[in-house]
Amino acid sequence: MRLRFTLYTLLLSFLTLTTPSLADEPSSFAREEINTWPSYPQTLLQFNYSGDLLQENWPLLTAGIQLPWPDEVFVQTMMGKFPLLSKQLIELADKPNSHPALAPILKQNYQPLAAAVQQVWRLHYQGQYQQAYELGMKLGPAGLLPAIYAKLIHTSFLINAEAKESKYSEIDIIIEPLLPLAKNYDFLIFGDAYQKARRLELMSTTAATASGLLGPTKNALRLLHKQSPNHPLYSAMLAGIDAGIIERVGGFIGGMTYGADEDGAIELFDHALKQEQRLAVIYNEYSQALIRLDDSEHQLKLEQVLQRCINLPVYSAEEALNQQVCLSTYTERKHSNES
């Protein structure tokens, strides 16, 4: 049930997401205390995607979430696809205190807004998560989803265990009213499943079973995988949640109640790697799933997956954080075996 991705995901059409009250309170969700976000570690690789570097590397950076380049054409297209959310964006743009990139859309000039959204993603991939979140929240429907994605990744890797639940719950409050406004949008459904899976991960087995989240989350991921069987993160996240179910309730009950299958989970991960072999997130999630399933039965496979993860070249802060977990897992297991 552990997917650190790339709510990324999260999770997300970053150009069309909002809540019904966002136009009235453009900063209503950006009320967290200043300087409460732990920084991306200086000890990890640092990344620079200034200027044209972001667009040049976009296919690689988004190999997991598979989003198109957010230029002005895409902004206009998405506004047409989601008219109710477009209306809210226009209302926000007409307010005197709105972000400067919003007002030009009133004259059908979408370039400044596209550039601002690109900056949100630039900050995200450079590991500047708080700045990405704050800028995205100021852009209303256009920036809400990349803002959420930045917070999902930051919470997953850089927030201590005691605070994770409240951070994921804050994201849940934002996402829930969006679902009926952008029905059948895969990235939003994925982001919602991501944050629900993270919350389930923090619960006891009794609490997770009673939460009512497990079945719907599993079903949402199963549908995403059915609709896009070659999407690597859909396969990986579905496999991860199956592994978590088996860990909690066992293979028999997990299979009977939730359709979770150990061999099926491993096949899904192998399928994900056939689609995309460059992402540390997939290897990281695969290794965690193998440990959940029973690492004593998968020692060789687990070591191979971890070795591949820690030797990958990584191209973003998000992937570097995943790789760091792989390295920590590998080191801990090595020390344990030697002792």
Secondary structure, DSSP 8 states (H G I E B T S, - for coil): --------S----TTS---TTTTT-TTTT--S-TT-S----TTS-----TTTHHHHHHHHHTTTT------HHHHHHHHHH-HHHHHHHHHHHTSTTS-TTTGGGGGT--HHHHHHHHHHHHHHHTT-HHHHHHHHHHTGGGTHHHHHHHHHHHHHHHS-HHHHHHHHHHHHHHHGGGGGGSTT-HHHHHHHHHHHHHHHHHS-HHHHHHTS-HHHHHHHHHHHHHH-TT-HHHHHHHHHHHHHHHHHH-HHHHHHHH---HHHHHHHHHHHHHH--S-HHHHHHHHHHHHHHHTTTSHHHHHHHHHHHHTS---SHHHHHHHHHHHHHHHHHHHHHH-
